Amino acid sequence: MRLIVEPSDGVAPLLAAIKGARKSVEIAIFRFDHKAMEAALTDAAAKGVRVTALIAFANRGGEKSLRELELRLLAAGIIVARTADDLARYHGKYILIDRRLLYILSFNFTRLDIGHSRGFGVITSRPACLKEAVKLFKADCTRVEYVATAEAFVVSPANSRSVLGAFLKRAKKQLLIYDPKISDKEMLRILADRAKAGVEVKVIGQVSGRVSYGVQKLGAMRLHTRTIVRDRRQAFVGSQSLRTAELDSRREVGVIVQDARTLKTLIDTFETDWDGKRVKAAPDSRASSAESDKPAAAASPKEVAKAVKVFTKELQPLAIKVKKAVRQAVGKAGEDVLRDKDVKDTMKKVVKQAVKAAVKAAVQDARDALPQGSA
C-alpha cells in the first residue's frame, strides 16, 4: 500500500500508473481539466490498452466541459460511459489499473486539486477492495444498483453512514480529521460523545455549531481531502465529508486502511498542517529540472493576450455571482439599500474576498496558458 500526498506529489504518480497499464485503465471522473492526464489516457488507448472513462452526468457549473471531455476521449478511442442521474452527484474519484491496482483519491483530476490543494490518494492491491471497485465501476457504468459487501471499501450511499459512524465510535484516544464541512447531526453527536468521553478530537476544516474540541482552518492551502485518523491505528481516506448529502444521496468512495507507513505519513502531514507549516507543491510534470533552473523569459504580446483571455474567462462567473447577490439585496430592501453604509461595507468585504480567490485561481490558469519558460 502506498499514499499520494497532494500537492507535494503532484500528478506524477497518476501519470506513471496510466503509463504502466498493460491491459486496462478504468477511471471515474467528476471534475477533469488536467491536460497531462488526458494525454496519458490518450497515449494508453493508442498503445492498445482498453481505457474506460466513467464520467459524472453533471457537476456544478461544469456540465459543458464534461460533455466536451466525453467527445475528446471518444475521438481518442477511449470507451466512455456516463453515470445515471438518480443521485445528487457522482463525486467519487478512483482509477483501476489492470484490475490489479486501485487508486482511491480524495482529489479531482484538476490543476487546482492536484497542484494547490491538500489531498490524499491510497494505492492498494487488496483483493477485497479491488473486487468491490470493479463491481462498483461496472454497476455505475451500466446504471444498476451497487450493493456493498466489504466494510473497508466505503461507498455512499451504500454503506458510508454505518461504516463511518462505527469507525468514529470506536475511537478511544484520538481522532484527527480533515473535513471541509462536518454538519450531519448523527456524526456531530458521535464526535461530541467521543470528546466527552475523553477522546482528543482535532478537526482541520469546519464544523457546524459550537463544539468542545479543536477546530481550525487549513491556512497554507485549499482543503479538499476528507480523511480521518483514528487512534493512530486506522484511517479513512475518501471523497465523502461527514455531511448528510455526502453520506445519503451522493456517490462517494473511500477506503479504510491500517498500513503503518501510510498512517505515519497521514499523521505527520496532519500535524504539520495543524501547526500551520507551509508545504511546497510538486513541480509541474511538463517542466524538466533543467528548465526549472532557467530564468523566466519575457512573454510576447501574443502570449500575454492569451493569458489575459484565460484571466477574463475566470472572472466572468464571479461577475455573474456578484450581480445576482446585489439584485437579491435590492429586491428585498429596495433602493434604500444603496444608502445603507453597513450593507455597502459588508458587500465590499464579500466582493474583496471573492475577487482575491478568483484572481489567485485565474493567475495560475494564466500561467498554465503560457508556453514553458515564459511565466
N, C-alpha and C positions, 0 to 999 in steps of 0.2 A: 504494500500500500504506500502511496506517495501523496503529497499535498502540494497544491499550487497556491501560492500566496500572491495576490494582486494588491498594488500594482507592481510589486518587486519583480515577479517572474515574467510579466508581460505576456505576449501572445506566443512566444517560442514553444512552450510545452504542447500547445494545441496544434501548431503547425507541424511539429515533429510527429505527433500522434497520427495526423492525417497522412503525412508523407510515408509513415511506416506501415500503413494499412496494405494488406496483400489481397484481401478478398472483398471486404465491405466496410463502408462507413455509414452509420445511421445517426443522424443529428436532429435534435429537437430544437426549434428556433422560435424565440419570442421577439427579440429585437436583434437586428443584424445590420451593421454598416462597415464592418472591418474588411477592407479590400484584400489584405493578405490572407485572411481566412477564406474569402470567396475564391481567390486564385488557387489556394491549396486544394479546395474541393474540386475545382475545375480540372486541375492537373491530375488529381487522383482518378477522376472519371475518364480522362483522356488516356490514362495508362491501363484502363480495363477494370479498375476497381468499381464495384457496384456501390454507388453513392445514393443514399436516400435521404431527402430532407423533409422532415415533418414541420410544417410552418403554421404558426398560430393563425386562426381565422381573422384576428384583429388585435391591435394593441392601441392604446390611447394616442391618437394623433399620428399614427404611423401605418395605417392600413394600406395607403397608396404605395409606400415603399416596400411593404411585404409583397404586394401583387407584382411590383416591378422585379423584385428579387426572384419570385417564382419564375417569371418569364426568362430571366437571365440564366437561371440554373437549368431550366428545361432546354434552353438553347445549347447549353454546355453538355447535354447528355445525362443530366442528373435526374433521377426519379424524384418527383415532387408530390407530396401528399399534404392536404390541408386538414387541420383539426375540425371537429364539429363546432357548433356554436351553442351547445347545450350548457356549457359552464360560462361563468362570467369572464374568465380568461384562461388561456392555456399558457401558463407562466413558467413551467419547468424548463430547465436547460441541462441537457446531457448529451453525450456522444458515446456510441458503441463502436469500437474498433475491432473488426473481425470477430465480433461477439466473444472476444476473449479479454478485452479490457473495457472498463466502464469509467467514463469521466462524468462525475456528478458535480455540477457547478452552481455556485450562488450568484454568478455574474453572467450578463448577456455578452453576445459576440459583437460588442461595440467598442469604439475607441475610448469613450468615456468610462465604461465599466472596467475595461482591461488596463487602461493606462492611467486612470486618475481616481480610482475608487478602491476602497477596501473590499476585497472579495476573496473567496476561497474555492478551491476545487479539489475533490477527492478522486484519486485514481485507484481503482480496485479491480482485482480479478476474482473476488469471492464468488463462487458458483451460485450461491443463493441470490445475490444481488444481480448478477448477470442474467440469471433466469428470469427474475422479475422485470428487469429493464427491457429485455426482449419482449416479454409478454405485454408490458405497458406500451411499448412502441408499436407493436402490431395492433393492439386494441385501439389506440388513438389514430393510427393510420386508416384503419377500417371502420372506425366510428362505432365500436362495440364497447360494452361495459367492461371496465377493468375491475377485477376482484383481487385485493391484496392477500398474499399468503405468507409474506416474510416480514416480521416486525422490524428488522434492521433497515428495510427499504421503505422509506416513509413517503406516502403519496396522498395528496389531498385530491378530493375529499374522502378517499377510500379508508385510510386508517390514521391520518395525521393527528386528529384530535385525541384519540385514545392513546396512541403511542407517545406523543409529546407530553400529554398530561401525566401519564405514568412515569415518563422519563424525569420530569420535574419533581414529582412526588417522592422519588427515590433518593433525592439529594439529602445527604447527611451533614456535609460540612460546607460546601461551596457551590455556587452557580455563577459562571462567567458568561454573560450573554451579549451578543451583538444583535440588535434588532431595531430597524428604523422606527417602528411604532408598535408597542405592545398595548393592545386595547381590548382583547377578548376577556369578558368578565370571568369566565371559568379559570383561564390561565392567570389572571390577576389575583384571584382568590388563592390559587395554589402558591404563587410566589409570596403573597402576604403570609400565608400559613408557614411556609418554609422559613421566611425571615423571622417570624415569631418563635419558631422552634430553635432558633439559634444558627441557622444556615447563613453564611455570608453570601449575600446576593449583590452582584455588581452588573449594571447594565450600561453598555455604550449604545446610545440611541435615545429613544424617547419612550415614556410610559404614561398612559392616561391616568389622571387623578393624582392624589397625594400618596406617596409611598414612604415606607420606613427603611428603605435600603438605598444603596448608592446608585445614582443615575447621572450620567454626564454625556455630552455630545462628543462626537469624534471631531477634533479640531483640525487635524493635519490634512484631511482629505474628505472626499464624499464617502458616506457609508452606504453600502449596498448589500453586504452579506447578511445572512441570517444564520447564526451559529450559537450553540450552547455547549459549554464545557461543564460537565457535572463531576464534582469531587475529584477532578484531575485524573479520572479513570475512564470516562467515556465522553464522547462528544457527538453532537448532531450538527451536520452541515447541510444546508439546502436552500431552497428558494422561498420557503413559507415563513412569514412572520407569525407571531402569536396574535393574530387578528382574526376575527370571526370569518370574514370573507375568504381569507387565505387558507383557513382550516376547513371550511364547509362548502364553498361554492366556486373554487378555482382549482385548476390542475397545477399542483406544485409537487416538486420532487426533492427528496433529501435522503440522507443516509446516516446511520448511527455507527460510529467507529470506536475502536478501543486500542488501536495501534499506538504503541508507546512513543515512537518518533513523531508521528502525526500530532499526538496530543501535546507533546513538548513544544512543537512549533506553534500550535494554536495558542497555548498558554503564554509563551514568550511574546507572541505578537499582541495578544490582548493586553498584557502588562505594559508593553511599550506604548500601545495606543492609550491606555488608561493614564499613563504618566505624561502623555502629550508630546512624545518624541516624534520628530518628523521622519518619514520614510521616503527614500528615493524611488522613483518609478524606474522600471526597466527601460533601457534604450529601445527606440523603435526598431523593429526587426528589419526594416527596409534599409537601415543605415549600418555600414560596416564600422568596426572600431577605428579604422584608418580615417574614414570620412568624418567620424565624430570629433577627431582632433583638428580638423581643418577649420580655419577662421571662417565665419559666416560671410558670404558674398552679398553684395547689394542686389536687391531684387530689381528686375526690369519693370518698366511701366506696365507691360502686359501681365507680368506675374502679380504685380500689386493690384491691378484691376480684377484679376481672378480671385485674389484673396478678399478684396472688398465685396465681391459678389457673394462669396460664402458668408461673410460677416453680416451683410444685409439680410440674407435669407434667414440667418439665425435670429435676427432681431424682429422679423415680421410677426411671429407668433406672440412675442412679448407685447408688441403694439396692440394687437387684437385683444389680448387679455386686459391690458390697462384700459382701453376704450370701453370694454364690457363692464369692468368694475366701476368706472366713472358713470356710465349710463345707468347702472343699477342704483348707485348712490343718489344721483339726481332724481331718478324715478321715485325714490322713496321720500326724499326730503324736499324736492323742488329746487328752484334756483337759489334759495337761501343757503343751500349747502356750499355755494361758491364763496359766500361771505363768512362762513364758519371757519375761524382760524384753526381750531383743533382738528377739524376734518381735513383741512388742507395740509396741515403739518403731518398728520398720520399718513395721508396719501403720498406725500413726498418721501417719507421714510420707506413705505412699501415699494414705491417705484424705484428708489435708490437701491434697495436690496435686490430687487428683481433684475435691474439693469446690470448690477455688479456681477450677479451669477450668469446672466446671459452673455455679458462681454467675455467673461472667463472662458465659457464654453466656445464662444464664437472665435476668440483668438486662437484657441487650439485647432479648430477646424480650418481657420485661415492659414495657419502654419502647415497643416496637412495638405492644403491645396497647392502650396508652393513646391517647386522641384527641390530635391535634396540639395542642401548646401546654400540655399537662398534665404532660409529663415531658421 
